[in-house]
Amino acid sequence: MVIAGELHADEEALLLDDGSTQASLWGINLYPAEHGTPGWIEFDSMINVRPRQGNRTRSVDDPEIRRKITVILERLVAP
């Protein structure tokens, strides 16, 4: 996980250089002050547009991937 980059694409490049796979990377925005509400995670990034993976929007369209992202964030981000 990378936070506080200028652009999601910058963070994506860092993770790819570190060995992550493109298919495993998703761009989100976090609003820690809203932790515990549905709005604390915003699934919106240009790096999410992946027609080959069936994701045609800036969002994360697959509910299961959204759930997995949320579980990971709950584990990594302390309230």
Backbone torsions as a table, in degrees:
resi	resn	phi	psi	omega
1	MET	NA	137.3	176.9
2	VAL	-125.6	137.7	176.7
3	ILE	-131.6	157.8	172.2
4	ALA	72.7	23.4	173.8
5	GLY	-76.7	162.1	177.8
6	GLU	-63.5	-47.4	178.8
7	LEU	-132.6	153.6	175.5
8	HIS	-58.0	-34.3	179.8
9	ALA	-63.0	-33.8	176.9
10	ASP	-66.1	-43.8	178.7
11	GLU	-66.3	-39.9	177.2
12	GLU	-58.9	-46.5	-179.8
13	ALA	-61.0	-41.1	179.0
14	LEU	-61.4	-46.1	-179.6
15	LEU	-67.3	-38.3	177.0
16	LEU	-64.3	-41.9	177.5
17	ASP	-62.9	-26.9	-178.9
18	ASP	-87.8	1.0	175.4
19	GLY	107.7	-1.1	177.5
20	SER	-69.2	156.0	176.8
21	THR	-98.3	145.6	-178.6
22	GLN	-55.1	-42.0	-177.1
23	ALA	-62.9	-19.9	-178.0
24	SER	-96.4	-2.6	-175.8
25	LEU	-101.0	132.4	178.3
26	TRP	-135.6	141.3	179.3
27	GLY	-96.1	132.8	178.4
28	ILE	-141.2	167.4	171.7
29	ASN	-120.6	139.3	179.8
30	LEU	-111.2	141.4	175.9
31	TYR	-126.6	82.7	-173.8
32	PRO	-55.9	-31.9	179.7
33	ALA	-64.2	-18.9	179.4
34	GLU	-102.4	13.6	-179.1
35	HIS	-51.6	137.1	-179.1
36	GLY	95.6	-8.2	176.2
37	THR	-112.0	159.6	179.1
38	PRO	-61.0	-23.4	-176.9
39	GLY	-82.8	-0.1	-176.4
40	TRP	-74.9	-19.5	175.1
41	ILE	-118.2	124.0	176.2
42	GLU	-111.6	117.0	-177.3
43	PHE	-88.8	74.1	-175.0
44	ASP	-143.3	113.8	177.9
45	SER	-165.3	145.5	175.9
46	MET	-62.5	-28.9	-179.0
47	ILE	-69.0	-10.8	179.4
48	ASN	-82.6	-12.3	-179.6
49	VAL	-73.9	105.9	-175.7
50	ARG	-142.6	80.0	-179.1
51	PRO	-55.6	-35.4	-179.7
52	ARG	-64.5	-25.4	177.1
53	GLN	-96.8	5.3	179.9
54	GLY	82.5	8.9	179.3
55	ASN	-105.9	101.7	-173.5
56	ARG	-100.5	6.4	-178.3
57	THR	-124.2	174.6	175.9
58	ARG	-75.0	-12.6	-180.0
59	SER	-84.4	-179.5	170.1
60	VAL	-105.5	102.0	-169.8
61	ASP	-74.4	-31.3	-176.4
62	ASP	-76.7	117.4	-179.1
63	PRO	-59.3	-32.5	-179.7
64	GLU	-69.7	-39.0	176.8
65	ILE	-66.6	-41.4	176.6
66	ARG	-59.2	-42.4	179.8
67	ARG	-63.0	-44.5	179.9
68	LYS	-62.8	-41.9	177.5
69	ILE	-60.3	-45.2	-179.7
70	THR	-61.7	-42.9	178.3
71	VAL	-60.9	-45.9	179.5
72	ILE	-61.8	-45.4	-179.6
73	LEU	-63.7	-40.8	178.3
74	GLU	-60.9	-31.8	179.6
75	ARG	-78.5	-35.1	-173.6
76	LEU	-92.5	-27.3	-174.6
77	VAL	-105.5	113.7	179.5
78	ALA	-78.0	136.4	178.3
79	PRO	-68.1	NA	NA
